[in-house]
Amino acid sequence: MQSPSEFLPTPISGNAHQPEPFSHVFTTLLNHTNNTQLQAEQHMAELEAGQDNLIETVMSIQKASQTMSMLIQVRNHIVEGYHETFNQQV
């Protein structure tokens, strides 16, 4: 599983290291969100089969909900920035 620190910008140390492109950061965020959704679904299926406990299931569902909310907020900020850039007077 990936930690939230993996989504932070990579510091630049000298000219030899280039920061990760935004597309890579956003793809990582999408993959992390997808993984948490799949884990929550797996926990729910295991709970229905009587193989998982309720606390772990609720925690995985909450984590999936929070990562989806974060992804939606990032998307909204990207769209807002695009609109502001597109509507600028030149």
C-alpha positions, 0 to 999 in steps of 0.5 A, a space after each residue: 500500500 502506498 503512503 500519502 507522502 508518495 503524493 507530495 512533490 519530489 524536492 529538486 536537489 541540483 539540476 540533475 534531478 527532474 521532478 515527477 511529471 504531474 501525469 505520474 502523480 495523478 496516475 499514482 493517486 488514481 491507482 491508490 484510490 482504485 486499490 482502496 476501493 477494491 480492498 473495501 469491496 473485498 472486506 465487504 465480501 469477506 464480511 458477508 461470508 463471515 470471514 472478516 470482522 466488522 471493524 476492519 470492514 468499516 475502516 476499509 470502507 471509510 478509507 476508500 471513501 476518504 481517498 475518493 473524496 481526495 481524488 474528487 477534490 484534486 479533480 475539481 481543483 484541476 478543472 477550476 485551474 483549467 477554467 481560470 487559465 482558459 478565461 484569462 484575457 491576453 
